Amino acid sequence: MHTDRGAREPPDPVSQLGPERSSHGQLIGLGAQFAAAIVLFVFVGQWVDRRLGTGPWGVLVGAAVGFATGFYALLRAADRVNKTEEDRVTDKTGSVRSDRRAPPGRGDA
């Protein structure tokens, strides 16, 4: 009977890219999401302007709403990254450091 102790699963191609490559991809995705939100709402603003004859106001409001939506998405992504980094911060004993924020509703009042 032959046991293949040296057999390994093939490595994940994404994990071989390294953390800096995957973070670059995330940043590109965030930038594209930000731009797409602005472009989408500008087109909606153009449609409203043509439909109602409101001049440049639909485009301006659409650009502002797109910017706000894209910025909100960036803030949410930054918050997720911050929480992930907080979870990685440990001291030498392996326990989470005491400067980590407590989840809402579970701290001392």
VENVENHU-V809953 format. One line per field, one symbol per residue. phi: phi as a letter, one per 30 degrees, with the letter a starting at -180 (. if undefined). A space follows every 10 residues. Layout:
phi = ???
This chain:
phi = .cccdddbdd dddddddjdd dddddddddd ddddddddde dddddddddd dciciddddd dddddddddd dddddddddd dddddddddb dddjdddddd dddeiccdd
